Amino acid sequence: MAGVHLFDVYALDEPIGLGGEEKLIGRINTKSETIPSLYGDTRLFFRHMRFNDDLRRRPDWFDHVEIFEDPLWTDVIPLP
């Protein structure tokens, strides 16, 4: 169904230890009827920036965030 609100997207503007606040940065809404597709299931991916890239740009955040091992997405979600 078109015009359906699916998600609100929130993010911190800085680490909490530096006074960061959660802010609404977007809304995900449908613009048309949704249909299943092989392309969407097997080829459609969204690129996300790595948190390590954020830390390179903002080294002052390093002492205020928890660092996790950075697996490749293909290790977590194998492709068919």
Secondary structure as UniProt FT lines:
FT   TURN            2..3
FT   STRAND          5..12
FT   HELIX           16..18
FT   STRAND          22..29
FT   HELIX           38..42
FT   HELIX           51..57
FT   HELIX           59..64
FT   HELIX           73..76
//
